[in-house]
Structures are given as structure tokens and as C-alpha cells.
Amino acid sequence: MYVKVEYIFIILFIIVANYLIGIKIEKAHNKRMQIFFLNLSVFVNLGILIFFKYWDFLISNFFNFLGFIHLQSATSIPLIEVALPLGLSYYIFQTIGYTLDVYRGSIKAEKNLCQFSLFTLFFPKLLVGPIERANHFLPQLKKEISFEKENIIEGAKRIAWGLFKKLVVADRISLYHTTIMVSSENQSGQTILLACILYTFQVYADFSGYTDIALGTAKMFGFDLMENFKRPLLAKNVSDFWRRWHISLSSWVNDYIFNPIVLKRRDWGNWGVFYGLLISFVVIGIWHGASWNYVLFGLLQAMAIIYEVGTKKARKKIAKKIPLSIYNNVSILFTFLFVTFSLIIFQSTTLNDATIIIKRIFSNSGELFYDKPSTLLFMLIGCGIMMIGDVRMEFKVFRFSVLSNKNWFVQQIFYACLLIYILMAGVFDGGQFIYFSF
């Protein structure tokens, strides 16, 4: 409704349609009817998503193709140019997952329309996820919820940590990154490289910061949403990265697209796995937006994981000849660099823009630009604090913890300092969350 008042009817229609279809699937007397209602659900959900998010992209590319083969002038393209309803990609995938689970028999169809509506509309996760599963969230709606002091405390801590990531890390990097990318032709290669590396931290801090705020808010109300991140910048390979990054999306694609494809093509052997990976990551790529750069981003991830699957035995042999700590650290570094490289494509409007940025990294000469020392210092301190927390949880180092210290006074001092630092170093006029646009 914030974008357009009439858009409330879209989500209401999606809720009612999937609520009724879920019941119809469960009550269907034969497999044929179940498949019919499941296909109806997929058609309704994807039809709405394609119309609002992908119609202009598909139709413009179709007409451009016709123009390319001299069958149709590309000047008469019937574009609709409508605003994308906020959160559409997230709750569409959520409702498709719900009807698929009912069809598989892994959950019962929800008979209470109010609870099904809350499952879809629950405000902390509505705009940017996580993409909740019915078997995780619907049972929580049936429990009696009462005020609990611990939920308020834990939720507030999670929100504070999320605000730190967003305001101090992501938005401060955004100021620097935007400045560099807008004038990249005048910047040195090392400056552009620094901006691209920092962008990786920016996207992580921005998206995981929102997730922390969403999970913290839900916790205050007595609900547990699924974790969406598990220290992805410490992943040892690309497949490990996608098990840690945007977990609600990657696990959704794994359960409802990749596994069924591999099962159906099991007689293909590894080729069936490769085929499943290509389809799955094209879906992940195009889920982010109607643009070829997202398709290429997805294909790049698929090719990297296909390489990992194909070279698994060879890499194991190499790993045995190298000290484990060195092998792991090098793996983390190469994975981080690959993610940084793929995010250049992710953030670029066209492939040509991405190519220009990459060329300028290696060709532009000049000194490193960082505005002023305090700018670089605030960015590095923010990234450092964020990553120290991840390193501690990942490798179980630093026995002393302030985040979960048993001493009440130590915890309070830390969170007081965290809030003061947010007020000092936070950017309060920054942009919206990056994933709002997806």
C-alpha cells in the first residue's frame, strides 16, 4: 500500500488463493486432482510474479530478438512499467513452498484463514525475508504467546547488532563505494578494487543487518524465524558459501528445484547434478531481478560449483599435501575473492559496465583514494568488529565474549558502548536496504 494502495488486493488474493488451494490439495481424492491444484497454485503465484517483476524484461527481449531476425520492429514494445509490490518475491516463494509441502504431505493444510494470513503477512519478514517454511512458522502460531522478559532482552540485543551492521558498516561503506563507482574513470585501480572488496562487506552487513532486526523483532513477540546467514564470508568454497548465504532462499531452491531435478535425472549421473545446479542458480540469479546481469551472476555461481564437484577428488589429494590451516585459509581467501568478483557483475547494470570496472582495476594508475583518514578508519573498524564476531563463532576462538558474557554488567557495558558507537559513527541518512529492491 506504501507504493500503491491497490496493491493490498494482490497480497489478499495470494493469501485467499493459496489458502483455498492448500485445502483442495489435501482433500483431493486422487493424485491427478492434487497435481491439478498444485499446478494451479504455481500458475497463480508465478503468473503474478512474472507480470509485475519480469514482464517488461521478457517482452522487451522477445521483441528485440524479433527485431534482430528482421521479423518485427523493436520500437513497438508493449511494456507495462508498473512498480514492483514490496516483498513480492519473498512471500510468493513462501506460499509456493507451502502448497508444495501440502502436496508432498509433509504438512497439513492450514484451516484457519487468520493464521495463514499471519504466516504470509508477519511484518518483520514480509519485505526482505527470511522466506519462512510453513512447518517451522505455522506451529508457532498455534502456541499460546505470553510476555517474556527474556524475549524482549534477546530481541533488543539482536536488533542493536543489526542496526550496527546497517548504520555503521553498510551505509558508511555505501557512501564511499557510491562515490568511487560514479567516477570510476577518474579513480586508480587500487581504489576501485578497495571499493569492490568493501562492497562485499556492505552487502553482507546490509542484508544480514536487516535479518538481525527482523529476527530480533520477531523474538520480542515470542516467535523464532529461521536464520538466514551463517558467517558466509568465512566459507571455504562457493557451495559452502551458498549454504551460509541467504539460507532461506538457497535452501528453498535446493528443496523444491535442485533435489527434484537431480532425482528425476539420477540416471544422468554427475550430468544430472550439473543440470540441476545450472537451473537452480539461474533461478537464484533471476530471483534478484529482471536483468541479464543477475542471470550471469547465477550462471557464474553454478559454474564455480560445477567445477568444485568435478574436481573434488583432485582437490582432496592436494589438501592432504598441505597443512590444513594453510589450505583452509587459502580456500577462504579465494572464495572471498570469487564472491567479490561476482558481485561486480551483480551490481552492474550491464555486462559492459562490469567489464569496464574490471578493466579499470588493472589499468587505471594513481594513488589510493579514501577521502580522509576517519572515513577509512570508521569503515575498517566497523568491518573488523563485525568479522571478529564471525571469526569467534566460526573457529571458537577468543574465550572472552562480550556479546554473550555471563556477567550481566559486562553485557550491559558492551551494548551501551555499541549504541554510543552507532550514534557516533552511524550514517542516519543512508539509503534503503539493498534487498528491498529484490
Secondary structure, 3 states (H helix, E strand, C coil): CCCCHHHHHHHHHHHHHHHHHHHHHHHCCCHHHHHHHHHHHHHHHHHHHHHHHHHHHHHHHHHHHHHHCCCCCCCCCCCCCCCCCCCHHHHHHHHHHHHHHHHHCCCCCCCCHHHHHHHHHCHHHHCCCCCCCHHHHHHHHCCCCCCCHHHHHHHHHHHHHHHHHHHHHHHHHHHHHHHHHHCHHHCCHHHHHHHHHHHHHHHHHHHHHHHHHHHHHHHHCCCCCCCCCCCHHHCCCHHHHHHHCCHHHHHHHHHHHHHHHHHHCHHHCHHHHHHHHHHHHHHHHHHHCCCHHHHHHHHHHHHHHHHHHHCHHHHHHHHHHCCHHHHHHHHHHHHHHHHHHHHHHHHCCCHHHHHHHHHHHHHCCCCCCCCCHHHHHHHHHHHHHHHHHHHHHHHCCCCCCCCCCCCHHHHHHHHHHHHHHHHHHCCCCCCCCHHHHC
